[in-house]
Amino acid sequence: MVYLSRMPKSKLRKKVAEQRAHNQEIEVKTSHEPLESPRWLAPTMVVAFLIGLFWIVVFYVSQTVYPIKGIGVWNMVIGFSFIGFGFSLATRWR
């Protein structure tokens, strides 16, 4: 009867794995990124969402005339741009 067993790992391979783990711990600790968001980020994000929503609501309520006369459907693009800006800020919020 033949027993199949695993070969033991070499000491060199263990050392390399330990060094990588240690280096990763050091990199995480010495990271220069801030742990919190800037104070202005959340209010700016919420304001951008609200301006975009308000812009689109005014566009529909005024039967596609306002907030800026003469540009028509581009008012929708402006409203969604504000909302998109709010979402881009939301990805940086911690």
Biopython code that builds the backbone (N, CA, C, O; Angstrom):
import numpy as np
from Bio.PDB.StructureBuilder import StructureBuilder

atoms = [
    (1, "MET", "N", (0.838, -1.157, 0.000)),
    (1, "MET", "CA", (0.000, 0.000, 0.000)),
    (1, "MET", "C", (0.900, 1.243, 0.000)),
    (1, "MET", "O", (1.890, 1.313, 0.729)),
    (2, "VAL", "N", (0.526, 2.228, -0.845)),
    (2, "VAL", "CA", (1.333, 3.431, -0.979)),
    (2, "VAL", "C", (0.552, 4.596, -0.372)),
    (2, "VAL", "O", (-0.607, 4.832, -0.715)),
    (3, "TYR", "N", (1.207, 5.318, 0.535)),
    (3, "TYR", "CA", (0.592, 6.499, 1.132)),
    (3, "TYR", "C", (1.153, 7.738, 0.468)),
    (3, "TYR", "O", (2.366, 7.913, 0.352)),
    (4, "LEU", "N", (0.247, 8.587, 0.038)),
    (4, "LEU", "CA", (0.680, 9.845, -0.547)),
    (4, "LEU", "C", (0.655, 10.918, 0.537)),
    (4, "LEU", "O", (-0.371, 11.155, 1.174)),
    (5, "SER", "N", (1.756, 11.534, 0.723)),
    (5, "SER", "CA", (1.812, 12.597, 1.729)),
    (5, "SER", "C", (2.343, 13.863, 1.079)),
    (5, "SER", "O", (2.970, 13.830, 0.020)),
    (6, "ARG", "N", (2.083, 14.938, 1.720)),
    (6, "ARG", "CA", (2.556, 16.205, 1.195)),
    (6, "ARG", "C", (4.026, 16.374, 1.505)),
    (6, "ARG", "O", (4.543, 15.901, 2.517)),
    (7, "MET", "N", (4.666, 17.057, 0.605)),
    (7, "MET", "CA", (6.067, 17.400, 0.850)),
    (7, "MET", "C", (6.088, 18.606, 1.784)),
    (7, "MET", "O", (5.259, 19.502, 1.628)),
    (8, "PRO", "N", (6.981, 18.659, 2.723)),
    (8, "PRO", "CA", (7.054, 19.836, 3.588)),
    (8, "PRO", "C", (7.526, 21.052, 2.806)),
    (8, "PRO", "O", (8.332, 20.938, 1.883)),
    (9, "LYS", "N", (7.005, 22.231, 3.192)),
    (9, "LYS", "CA", (7.415, 23.451, 2.524)),
    (9, "LYS", "C", (8.837, 23.804, 2.927)),
    (9, "LYS", "O", (9.287, 23.528, 4.040)),
    (10, "SER", "N", (9.516, 24.415, 1.990)),
    (10, "SER", "CA", (10.888, 24.804, 2.293)),
    (10, "SER", "C", (10.898, 25.991, 3.249)),
    (10, "SER", "O", (9.944, 26.769, 3.288)),
    (11, "LYS", "N", (11.959, 26.129, 4.008)),
    (11, "LYS", "CA", (12.072, 27.226, 4.963)),
    (11, "LYS", "C", (12.146, 28.566, 4.237)),
    (11, "LYS", "O", (11.639, 29.572, 4.734)),
    (12, "LEU", "N", (12.771, 28.582, 3.077)),
    (12, "LEU", "CA", (12.882, 29.815, 2.312)),
    (12, "LEU", "C", (11.501, 30.330, 1.918)),
    (12, "LEU", "O", (11.236, 31.528, 2.023)),
    (13, "ARG", "N", (10.626, 29.447, 1.468)),
    (13, "ARG", "CA", (9.290, 29.834, 1.049)),
    (13, "ARG", "C", (8.510, 30.421, 2.229)),
    (13, "ARG", "O", (7.770, 31.390, 2.061)),
    (14, "LYS", "N", (8.671, 29.839, 3.422)),
    (14, "LYS", "CA", (8.000, 30.360, 4.603)),
    (14, "LYS", "C", (8.503, 31.761, 4.944)),
    (14, "LYS", "O", (7.716, 32.638, 5.301)),
    (15, "LYS", "N", (9.814, 31.967, 4.834)),
    (15, "LYS", "CA", (10.386, 33.273, 5.147)),
    (15, "LYS", "C", (9.852, 34.344, 4.197)),
    (15, "LYS", "O", (9.504, 35.443, 4.629)),
    (16, "VAL", "N", (9.789, 34.024, 2.916)),
    (16, "VAL", "CA", (9.312, 34.981, 1.932)),
    (16, "VAL", "C", (7.856, 35.340, 2.212)),
    (16, "VAL", "O", (7.483, 36.510, 2.135)),
    (17, "ALA", "N", (7.042, 34.358, 2.533)),
    (17, "ALA", "CA", (5.634, 34.611, 2.828)),
    (17, "ALA", "C", (5.500, 35.474, 4.076)),
    (17, "ALA", "O", (4.660, 36.374, 4.115)),
    (18, "GLU", "N", (6.311, 35.217, 5.093)),
    (18, "GLU", "CA", (6.255, 36.009, 6.319)),
    (18, "GLU", "C", (6.696, 37.453, 6.054)),
    (18, "GLU", "O", (6.111, 38.391, 6.595)),
    (19, "GLN", "N", (7.724, 37.628, 5.223)),
    (19, "GLN", "CA", (8.199, 38.972, 4.910)),
    (19, "GLN", "C", (7.126, 39.760, 4.150)),
    (19, "GLN", "O", (6.918, 40.943, 4.420)),
    (20, "ARG", "N", (6.457, 39.114, 3.215)),
    (20, "ARG", "CA", (5.399, 39.794, 2.458)),
    (20, "ARG", "C", (4.277, 40.221, 3.391)),
    (20, "ARG", "O", (3.790, 41.347, 3.295)),
    (21, "ALA", "N", (3.863, 39.346, 4.287)),
    (21, "ALA", "CA", (2.797, 39.679, 5.228)),
    (21, "ALA", "C", (3.222, 40.842, 6.117)),
    (21, "ALA", "O", (2.429, 41.748, 6.379)),
    (22, "HIS", "N", (4.464, 40.820, 6.579)),
    (22, "HIS", "CA", (4.972, 41.899, 7.432)),
    (22, "HIS", "C", (5.021, 43.217, 6.660)),
    (22, "HIS", "O", (4.636, 44.256, 7.196)),
    (23, "ASN", "N", (5.491, 43.189, 5.408)),
    (23, "ASN", "CA", (5.565, 44.404, 4.596)),
    (23, "ASN", "C", (4.183, 44.974, 4.328)),
    (23, "ASN", "O", (4.011, 46.193, 4.318)),
    (24, "GLN", "N", (3.194, 44.113, 4.109)),
    (24, "GLN", "CA", (1.833, 44.590, 3.876)),
    (24, "GLN", "C", (1.269, 45.254, 5.124)),
    (24, "GLN", "O", (0.555, 46.252, 5.019)),
    (25, "GLU", "N", (1.575, 44.721, 6.299)),
    (25, "GLU", "CA", (1.118, 45.335, 7.540)),
    (25, "GLU", "C", (1.722, 46.717, 7.700)),
    (25, "GLU", "O", (1.035, 47.649, 8.117)),
    (26, "ILE", "N", (2.993, 46.860, 7.375)),
    (26, "ILE", "CA", (3.664, 48.150, 7.486)),
    (26, "ILE", "C", (3.052, 49.149, 6.512)),
    (26, "ILE", "O", (2.838, 50.308, 6.868)),
    (27, "GLU", "N", (2.766, 48.710, 5.280)),
    (27, "GLU", "CA", (2.180, 49.602, 4.278)),
    (27, "GLU", "C", (0.809, 50.093, 4.715)),
    (27, "GLU", "O", (0.469, 51.254, 4.490)),
    (28, "VAL", "N", (0.021, 49.227, 5.334)),
    (28, "VAL", "CA", (-1.307, 49.622, 5.784)),
    (28, "VAL", "C", (-1.189, 50.648, 6.905)),
    (28, "VAL", "O", (-1.957, 51.609, 6.943)),
    (29, "LYS", "N", (-0.243, 50.458, 7.812)),
    (29, "LYS", "CA", (-0.089, 51.365, 8.943)),
    (29, "LYS", "C", (0.470, 52.715, 8.525)),
    (29, "LYS", "O", (0.106, 53.732, 9.115)),
    (30, "THR", "N", (1.340, 52.755, 7.530)),
    (30, "THR", "CA", (1.980, 54.007, 7.141)),
    (30, "THR", "C", (1.278, 54.670, 5.964)),
    (30, "THR", "O", (1.856, 55.537, 5.309)),
    (31, "SER", "N", (0.055, 54.277, 5.692)),
    (31, "SER", "CA", (-0.698, 54.879, 4.601)),
    (31, "SER", "C", (-0.899, 56.362, 4.874)),
    (31, "SER", "O", (-1.152, 56.754, 6.013)),
    (32, "HIS", "N", (-0.787, 57.192, 3.837)),
    (32, "HIS", "CA", (-0.913, 58.633, 3.984)),
    (32, "HIS", "C", (-2.316, 59.124, 3.687)),
    (32, "HIS", "O", (-2.558, 60.331, 3.681)),
    (33, "GLU", "N", (-3.239, 58.220, 3.442)),
    (33, "GLU", "CA", (-4.606, 58.630, 3.151)),
    (33, "GLU", "C", (-5.314, 59.034, 4.447)),
    (33, "GLU", "O", (-5.081, 58.435, 5.496)),
    (34, "PRO", "N", (-6.165, 60.035, 4.375)),
    (34, "PRO", "CA", (-6.904, 60.423, 5.576)),
    (34, "PRO", "C", (-7.931, 59.348, 5.937)),
    (34, "PRO", "O", (-8.496, 58.698, 5.058)),
    (35, "LEU", "N", (-8.164, 59.172, 7.230)),
    (35, "LEU", "CA", (-9.117, 58.159, 7.671)),
    (35, "LEU", "C", (-10.554, 58.671, 7.656)),
    (35, "LEU", "O", (-11.494, 57.879, 7.726)),
    (36, "GLU", "N", (-10.729, 59.973, 7.566)),
    (36, "GLU", "CA", (-12.063, 60.553, 7.532)),
    (36, "GLU", "C", (-12.221, 61.434, 6.296)),
    (36, "GLU", "O", (-11.239, 61.879, 5.702)),
    (37, "SER", "N", (-13.454, 61.670, 5.929)),
    (37, "SER", "CA", (-13.741, 62.570, 4.806)),
    (37, "SER", "C", (-13.537, 64.013, 5.260)),
    (37, "SER", "O", (-13.613, 64.322, 6.449)),
    (38, "PRO", "N", (-13.278, 64.882, 4.296)),
    (38, "PRO", "CA", (-13.258, 66.301, 4.661)),
    (38, "PRO", "C", (-14.643, 66.743, 5.135)),
    (38, "PRO", "O", (-15.650, 66.150, 4.747)),
    (39, "ARG", "N", (-14.694, 67.756, 5.950)),
    (39, "ARG", "CA", (-15.964, 68.195, 6.527)),
    (39, "ARG", "C", (-16.923, 68.738, 5.477)),
    (39, "ARG", "O", (-18.136, 68.680, 5.674)),
    (40, "TRP", "N", (-16.419, 69.257, 4.380)),
    (40, "TRP", "CA", (-17.258, 69.874, 3.357)),
    (40, "TRP", "C", (-17.889, 68.845, 2.425)),
    (40, "TRP", "O", (-18.827, 69.175, 1.700)),
    (41, "LEU", "N", (-17.401, 67.619, 2.426)),
    (41, "LEU", "CA", (-17.811, 66.650, 1.412)),
    (41, "LEU", "C", (-19.284, 66.258, 1.532)),
    (41, "LEU", "O", (-20.010, 66.320, 0.540)),
    (42, "ALA", "N", (-19.734, 65.865, 2.700)),
    (42, "ALA", "CA", (-21.123, 65.404, 2.854)),
    (42, "ALA", "C", (-22.133, 66.516, 2.559)),
    (42, "ALA", "O", (-23.090, 66.274, 1.823)),
    (43, "PRO", "N", (-21.956, 67.732, 3.107)),
    (43, "PRO", "CA", (-22.930, 68.779, 2.766)),
    (43, "PRO", "C", (-22.940, 69.126, 1.279)),
    (43, "PRO", "O", (-24.000, 69.374, 0.705)),
    (44, "THR", "N", (-21.761, 69.143, 0.655)),
    (44, "THR", "CA", (-21.694, 69.448, -0.780)),
    (44, "THR", "C", (-22.394, 68.370, -1.588)),
    (44, "THR", "O", (-23.086, 68.669, -2.561)),
    (45, "MET", "N", (-22.217, 67.120, -1.190)),
    (45, "MET", "CA", (-22.855, 66.010, -1.878)),
    (45, "MET", "C", (-24.385, 66.131, -1.793)),
    (45, "MET", "O", (-25.080, 65.992, -2.799)),
    (46, "VAL", "N", (-24.888, 66.384, -0.609)),
    (46, "VAL", "CA", (-26.338, 66.492, -0.421)),
    (46, "VAL", "C", (-26.894, 67.685, -1.199)),
    (46, "VAL", "O", (-27.952, 67.583, -1.820)),
    (47, "VAL", "N", (-26.189, 68.805, -1.167)),
    (47, "VAL", "CA", (-26.639, 69.995, -1.901)),
    (47, "VAL", "C", (-26.662, 69.721, -3.405)),
    (47, "VAL", "O", (-27.591, 70.147, -4.092)),
    (48, "ALA", "N", (-25.661, 69.019, -3.923)),
    (48, "ALA", "CA", (-25.641, 68.695, -5.355)),
    (48, "ALA", "C", (-26.835, 67.809, -5.727)),
    (48, "ALA", "O", (-27.467, 68.018, -6.763)),
    (49, "PHE", "N", (-27.142, 66.817, -4.878)),
    (49, "PHE", "CA", (-28.321, 65.979, -5.133)),
    (49, "PHE", "C", (-29.601, 66.820, -5.149)),
    (49, "PHE", "O", (-30.443, 66.672, -6.034)),
    (50, "LEU", "N", (-29.730, 67.690, -4.171)),
    (50, "LEU", "CA", (-30.954, 68.481, -4.067)),
    (50, "LEU", "C", (-31.097, 69.487, -5.203)),
    (50, "LEU", "O", (-32.200, 69.683, -5.714)),
    (51, "ILE", "N", (-30.006, 70.125, -5.605)),
    (51, "ILE", "CA", (-30.066, 71.070, -6.734)),
    (51, "ILE", "C", (-30.469, 70.331, -8.007)),
    (51, "ILE", "O", (-31.310, 70.811, -8.767)),
    (52, "GLY", "N", (-29.872, 69.166, -8.238)),
    (52, "GLY", "CA", (-30.228, 68.389, -9.425)),
    (52, "GLY", "C", (-31.680, 67.970, -9.416)),
    (52, "GLY", "O", (-32.363, 68.058, -10.436)),
    (53, "LEU", "N", (-32.159, 67.512, -8.265)),
    (53, "LEU", "CA", (-33.562, 67.111, -8.150)),
    (53, "LEU", "C", (-34.486, 68.303, -8.360)),
    (53, "LEU", "O", (-35.470, 68.211, -9.094)),
    (54, "PHE", "N", (-34.169, 69.420, -7.717)),
    (54, "PHE", "CA", (-34.975, 70.630, -7.860)),
    (54, "PHE", "C", (-34.992, 71.102, -9.319)),
    (54, "PHE", "O", (-36.035, 71.509, -9.832)),
    (55, "TRP", "N", (-33.851, 71.045, -9.973)),
    (55, "TRP", "CA", (-33.742, 71.484, -11.371)),
    (55, "TRP", "C", (-34.669, 70.666, -12.271)),
    (55, "TRP", "O", (-35.378, 71.216, -13.113)),
    (56, "ILE", "N", (-34.651, 69.360, -12.082)),
    (56, "ILE", "CA", (-35.475, 68.475, -12.917)),
    (56, "ILE", "C", (-36.958, 68.664, -12.609)),
    (56, "ILE", "O", (-37.784, 68.658, -13.521)),
    (57, "VAL", "N", (-37.305, 68.832, -11.322)),
    (57, "VAL", "CA", (-38.707, 69.037, -10.949)),
    (57, "VAL", "C", (-39.226, 70.343, -11.543)),
    (57, "VAL", "O", (-40.335, 70.382, -12.076)),
    (58, "VAL", "N", (-38.439, 71.409, -11.457)),
    (58, "VAL", "CA", (-38.856, 72.690, -12.038)),
    (58, "VAL", "C", (-39.028, 72.552, -13.546)),
    (58, "VAL", "O", (-39.956, 73.122, -14.121)),
    (59, "PHE", "N", (-38.149, 71.805, -14.181)),
    (59, "PHE", "CA", (-38.250, 71.591, -15.631)),
    (59, "PHE", "C", (-39.575, 70.925, -15.997)),
    (59, "PHE", "O", (-40.234, 71.338, -16.951)),
    (60, "TYR", "N", (-39.968, 69.897, -15.244)),
    (60, "TYR", "CA", (-41.211, 69.209, -15.555)),
    (60, "TYR", "C", (-42.442, 70.015, -15.156)),
    (60, "TYR", "O", (-43.426, 70.036, -15.895)),
    (61, "VAL", "N", (-42.406, 70.671, -14.017)),
    (61, "VAL", "CA", (-43.566, 71.435, -13.549)),
    (61, "VAL", "C", (-43.837, 72.624, -14.471)),
    (61, "VAL", "O", (-44.991, 72.983, -14.701)),
    (62, "SER", "N", (-42.780, 73.228, -14.996)),
    (62, "SER", "CA", (-42.956, 74.384, -15.883)),
    (62, "SER", "C", (-43.230, 73.960, -17.322)),
    (62, "SER", "O", (-43.207, 74.797, -18.224)),
    (63, "GLN", "N", (-43.484, 72.698, -17.546)),
    (63, "GLN", "CA", (-43.768, 72.142, -18.871)),
    (63, "GLN", "C", (-42.625, 72.424, -19.840)),
    (63, "GLN", "O", (-42.840, 72.932, -20.940)),
    (64, "THR", "N", (-41.433, 72.095, -19.428)),
    (64, "THR", "CA", (-40.177, 72.154, -20.187)),
    (64, "THR", "C", (-39.781, 73.566, -20.624)),
    (64, "THR", "O", (-39.130, 73.730, -21.657)),
    (65, "VAL", "N", (-40.163, 74.579, -19.856)),
    (65, "VAL", "CA", (-39.791, 75.954, -20.193)),
    (65, "VAL", "C", (-38.645, 76.436, -19.308)),
    (65, "VAL", "O", (-37.657, 76.969, -19.814)),
    (66, "TYR", "N", (-38.763, 76.256, -18.008)),
    (66, "TYR", "CA", (-37.770, 76.746, -17.061)),
    (66, "TYR", "C", (-36.913, 75.590, -16.581)),
    (66, "TYR", "O", (-37.277, 74.452, -16.878)),
    (67, "PRO", "N", (-35.858, 75.762, -15.901)),
    (67, "PRO", "CA", (-35.214, 76.881, -15.236)),
    (67, "PRO", "C", (-34.463, 77.810, -16.180)),
    (67, "PRO", "O", (-34.350, 78.997, -15.874)),
    (68, "ILE", "N", (-33.949, 77.344, -17.295)),
    (68, "ILE", "CA", (-33.306, 78.243, -18.263)),
    (68, "ILE", "C", (-34.130, 78.178, -19.544)),
    (68, "ILE", "O", (-34.250, 77.125, -20.169)),
    (69, "LYS", "N", (-34.690, 79.317, -19.919)),
    (69, "LYS", "CA", (-35.500, 79.349, -21.141)),
    (69, "LYS", "C", (-34.622, 79.153, -22.367)),
    (69, "LYS", "O", (-33.465, 79.571, -22.396)),
    (70, "GLY", "N", (-35.184, 78.519, -23.361)),
    (70, "GLY", "CA", (-34.528, 78.443, -24.661)),
    (70, "GLY", "C", (-33.573, 77.283, -24.867)),
    (70, "GLY", "O", (-33.141, 77.051, -25.996)),
    (71, "ILE", "N", (-33.227, 76.547, -23.825)),
    (71, "ILE", "CA", (-32.294, 75.428, -24.069)),
    (71, "ILE", "C", (-33.006, 74.084, -24.059)),
    (71, "ILE", "O", (-32.403, 73.049, -24.343)),
    (72, "GLY", "N", (-34.293, 74.109, -23.731)),
    (72, "GLY", "CA", (-35.116, 72.905, -23.845)),
    (72, "GLY", "C", (-34.643, 71.753, -22.982)),
    (72, "GLY", "O", (-34.473, 71.884, -21.770)),
    (73, "VAL", "N", (-34.435, 70.616, -23.640)),
    (73, "VAL", "CA", (-34.108, 69.373, -22.938)),
    (73, "VAL", "C", (-32.726, 69.416, -22.292)),
    (73, "VAL", "O", (-32.418, 68.572, -21.449)),
    (74, "TRP", "N", (-31.905, 70.362, -22.661)),
    (74, "TRP", "CA", (-30.584, 70.476, -22.021)),
    (74, "TRP", "C", (-30.707, 70.781, -20.535)),
    (74, "TRP", "O", (-29.766, 70.560, -19.773)),
    (75, "ASN", "N", (-31.873, 71.293, -20.120)),
    (75, "ASN", "CA", (-32.112, 71.469, -18.688)),
    (75, "ASN", "C", (-32.045, 70.135, -17.958)),
    (75, "ASN", "O", (-31.577, 70.077, -16.821)),
    (76, "MET", "N", (-32.504, 69.067, -18.596)),
    (76, "MET", "CA", (-32.402, 67.729, -17.996)),
    (76, "MET", "C", (-30.939, 67.325, -17.831)),
    (76, "MET", "O", (-30.558, 66.749, -16.812)),
    (77, "VAL", "N", (-30.136, 67.627, -18.826)),
    (77, "VAL", "CA", (-28.710, 67.291, -18.763)),
    (77, "VAL", "C", (-28.055, 68.024, -17.594)),
    (77, "VAL", "O", (-27.229, 67.452, -16.883)),
    (78, "ILE", "N", (-28.421, 69.281, -17.397)),
    (78, "ILE", "CA", (-27.855, 70.057, -16.288)),
    (78, "ILE", "C", (-28.281, 69.446, -14.947)),
    (78, "ILE", "O", (-27.459, 69.288, -14.045)),
    (79, "GLY", "N", (-29.564, 69.106, -14.823)),
    (79, "GLY", "CA", (-30.049, 68.492, -13.574)),
    (79, "GLY", "C", (-29.355, 67.177, -13.278)),
    (79, "GLY", "O", (-28.932, 66.938, -12.147)),
    (80, "PHE", "N", (-29.234, 66.320, -14.287)),
    (80, "PHE", "CA", (-28.566, 65.040, -14.071)),
    (80, "PHE", "C", (-27.068, 65.209, -13.857)),
    (80, "PHE", "O", (-26.439, 64.363, -13.221)),
    (81, "SER", "N", (-26.491, 66.278, -14.373)),
    (81, "SER", "CA", (-25.075, 66.551, -14.113)),
    (81, "SER", "C", (-24.846, 66.855, -12.641)),
    (81, "SER", "O", (-23.871, 66.384, -12.053)),
    (82, "PHE", "N", (-25.739, 67.640, -12.039)),
    (82, "PHE", "CA", (-25.631, 67.903, -10.601)),
    (82, "PHE", "C", (-25.749, 66.602, -9.809)),
    (82, "PHE", "O", (-24.997, 66.379, -8.861)),
    (83, "ILE", "N", (-26.685, 65.753, -10.194)),
    (83, "ILE", "CA", (-26.860, 64.478, -9.500)),
    (83, "ILE", "C", (-25.632, 63.592, -9.691)),
    (83, "ILE", "O", (-25.187, 62.937, -8.748)),
    (84, "GLY", "N", (-25.083, 63.570, -10.901)),
    (84, "GLY", "CA", (-23.867, 62.794, -11.155)),
    (84, "GLY", "C", (-22.693, 63.310, -10.348)),
    (84, "GLY", "O", (-21.881, 62.522, -9.863)),
    (85, "PHE", "N", (-22.592, 64.629, -10.194)),
    (85, "PHE", "CA", (-21.541, 65.210, -9.369)),
    (85, "PHE", "C", (-21.703, 64.769, -7.913)),
    (85, "PHE", "O", (-20.721, 64.480, -7.229)),
    (86, "GLY", "N", (-22.954, 64.720, -7.450)),
    (86, "GLY", "CA", (-23.217, 64.241, -6.092)),
    (86, "GLY", "C", (-22.793, 62.794, -5.917)),
    (86, "GLY", "O", (-22.229, 62.433, -4.884)),
    (87, "PHE", "N", (-23.058, 61.958, -6.920)),
    (87, "PHE", "CA", (-22.630, 60.557, -6.840)),
    (87, "PHE", "C", (-21.113, 60.430, -6.870)),
    (87, "PHE", "O", (-20.554, 59.567, -6.194)),
    (88, "SER", "N", (-20.447, 61.268, -7.636)),
    (88, "SER", "CA", (-18.988, 61.184, -7.664)),
    (88, "SER", "C", (-18.402, 61.586, -6.311)),
    (88, "SER", "O", (-17.381, 61.039, -5.894)),
    (89, "LEU", "N", (-19.032, 62.529, -5.626)),
    (89, "LEU", "CA", (-18.587, 62.862, -4.266)),
    (89, "LEU", "C", (-18.897, 61.734, -3.292)),
    (89, "LEU", "O", (-18.143, 61.494, -2.350)),
    (90, "ALA", "N", (-20.010, 61.044, -3.522)),
    (90, "ALA", "CA", (-20.401, 59.951, -2.619)),
    (90, "ALA", "C", (-19.384, 58.812, -2.648)),
    (90, "ALA", "O", (-19.250, 58.085, -1.663)),
    (91, "THR", "N", (-18.671, 58.646, -3.753)),
    (91, "THR", "CA", (-17.685, 57.566, -3.804)),
    (91, "THR", "C", (-16.449, 57.878, -2.965)),
    (91, "THR", "O", (-15.667, 56.974, -2.671)),
    (92, "ARG", "N", (-16.256, 59.135, -2.575)),
    (92, "ARG", "CA", (-15.106, 59.521, -1.753)),
    (92, "ARG", "C", (-15.449, 59.637, -0.278)),
    (92, "ARG", "O", (-14.574, 59.906, 0.545)),
    (93, "TRP", "N", (-16.719, 59.435, 0.063)),
    (93, "TRP", "CA", (-17.155, 59.596, 1.439)),
    (93, "TRP", "C", (-16.768, 58.379, 2.247)),
    (93, "TRP", "O", (-16.961, 57.247, 1.804)),
    (94, "ARG", "N", (-16.216, 58.606, 3.442)),
    (94, "ARG", "CA", (-15.826, 57.492, 4.318)),
    (94, "ARG", "C", (-16.553, 57.579, 5.627)),
    (94, "ARG", "O", (-16.359, 56.731, 6.499)),
]
sb = StructureBuilder()
sb.init_structure("model")
sb.init_model(0)
sb.init_chain("A")
sb.init_seg("    ")
for serial, (resi, resn, name, xyz) in enumerate(atoms, 1):
    if name == "N":
        sb.init_residue(resn, " ", resi, " ")
    sb.init_atom(name, np.array(xyz, "f"), 0.0, 1.0, " ", f" {name:<3s}", serial, name[0])
structure = sb.get_structure()
